[in-house]
Structure formats: C-alpha cells, structure tokens
Amino acid sequence: MTPADTPLPSIGADEIARLLGPAAAAEAIAAVLRDGFDPESDPARTHVPVPAGQLLLMPASSSTYAGVKIAGVAPANPARGLPRITGSYLLFDGATLMPLALLDGAALTTLRTPAVSAVAIDHLAEPDAERLVLFGAGPQAYGHLQAALAVRKVTSLTVVSRRREAVDALVAYARTLGVEADGGAPEDVADADLVICCTTAREPLFDGALVGERATVVAVGSHEADARETDSALVRRSAVYVESRAAALREAGDLLVPLAEGVIGPDHVAGTLAELVTGRTSPPPDRPRLFKSVGMAWEDLAVAAAVHRAL
C-alpha cells in the first residue's frame, strides 16, 4: 500500500509489457472467472461525448483491489500520428481505497483486450486451428496475433487492412515469430480456422456465409450499438458468446443490428465467457463460433492488478 506522502508509482507502457505477457494476462482474466466473479454485476461504462471524440469512465472493484480507467477515444488522432486510444488507470487497494499505482491506460487496453480474446479462443477454437485471418493492422492487431499464438499453434497469417504499409509491417513482424504471413482480402475467411477483427469499421468486413463450420470468429473493434464488424448472416448461423449478456445488449452492434432486423432473437446468445471458463457450456461442433467483445471494466482491473502484483 502506498502511504499518503509517498509519490504514486507510475507504470508506463514499456514496464507493463515487461511485467506481464499475453499468456499471463489471459490467465489473470481466466482466474477471475474461475474464482466465481459474475461479469453481469460489472458497472456499465459511462460515455461522455467531447469535441475530439469520447471520454469513457470504467470503474470496477473486488475484495482486494479497486480501480477506474478514464479513456479517451479520439478518431482523428491516427492522422496526427497520435494513438486513437488514450487515458490512465488508477489502481486502489480494495480494503482501504488508498491509491496504489497509476498505469498507462492505452497500454493496459492494448494488453487486456487480446487477453480476453485469448481466453475465448482457447475455449472456442478447434485444437488444431492454425490458419488465422486478421482484420486490422494497428496496435490491437499485434496484440491479438501474440494472444492467438499464446493459445494455438498458428502457422499461417493473412492480414486484411486498407493501409498497405501497415499490412507490410505486421506481415514482417509475424515472420519474425516464425509465422508464414502475407496480405490478403476479405474472401480469405473461407479458408480460415480463426478470424479476428480489431478494426474501427462500422460496417461488416466480410461475407459471413464464407466462414467455415469449424471456424471461430472474434470481433473486438466496437462498443457502439450501431457499429459492427460482422454481418447478420454470420451472427444468425453462429453460436454466439459474449463477456456479459447485459453489456452485449447495451453495446454490441454486431448483435443489436441483427436483433433490430429480426434476424435473431434476444435469446440468441449461446453463452458467456464465464460459462465457458467454468465448464458450464461448451461450443457446438457443427457451426461457427462467434465471440463478440465490447471490453469491460472488470477485465481492466484483473490485468492491472496482475501488473501490480508483478512489480
């Protein structure tokens, strides 16, 4: 615990990456769920529109820690050479609410989002899944490649992005990890075992009818009710899993748009991440599995606490 007259430790992006790798971050997420935490109890995210984009307020607590992330989403920043996601995370002692540390919020998000996806992939993807199609080539794409490699023996990567130079950079990075990689097109999902979408798209990225029956799709790019990366065809034919049913029905445009269209009903969700981790549900073998993540405050707390314990 940090005494009141002691400067609050500040944990930057480089130190976060040094202290906690993708596999350890995924284990921190899974451990919270195995210990019985119910994500349905997590406080809803607060959205505040501002001229540059959005401010997001995400508080969470447990018996040992509490914390809050204040994040900025600035869509115009990449054109300025600045990160789209900004912010800080303030970690508290759970018993006293004394501040423990201030973490780089963007780096925490870049670590925790792939960690959540890794847990989902580990429970949904076929054991022999090795062909990955990755939509996006920003920081989350790098994190998700690492996360996928932490839980599956990915040998082939196809990167789909509008920015050719970003595709080339991610392809080159993947090859340093021993993965056969190249750029591709949306139609390449037809041959994928695993499809990961981490983009800022507001409309579907590919034809969901092309996705194979044994494939797993992970969509993490949006937490807005009118934005989606997957189409209604894929949602309709897939077994759908989410972090929280309540959060998904508030924020997951990938599900809310098909629901509004009448393509699916409100009971279409097959299960949650907690149900997968605790063995209360398992994916069907005869249709695609879709994990739609919106990002939740308890996930930030789980990873921030693991970073702090690793100091």
Buried (B, 14 or more C-beta within 10 A) or exposed (E): EBEEEEEEBEBEBEBBBEBBBBBBBBBBBBEBBEEEBEBEEBBBBEEEEEEEBBBBBBBBBBEEBBBBBBBBBBEEBEEEEEBBBBBBBBBBBBEEEEBBBBBBBBBBBBBBBBBBBBBBBBBBBBEEBBBBBBBBBBBBBBBBBBBBBBBBEBEBBBBBBEEEEBBBBBBEBBEEEEBBBBBBEBEBBBBBBBBBBBBBBEEBBBBBEBBBEBBBBBBBBBBBBEBBBBBBBBBBBBBBBBBBBBBBBBBBBBBBBBBEEEBBEEEBBBBBBBBBBBEEBEBEEEBBBBBBBBBBBBBBBBBBBBBBEBE
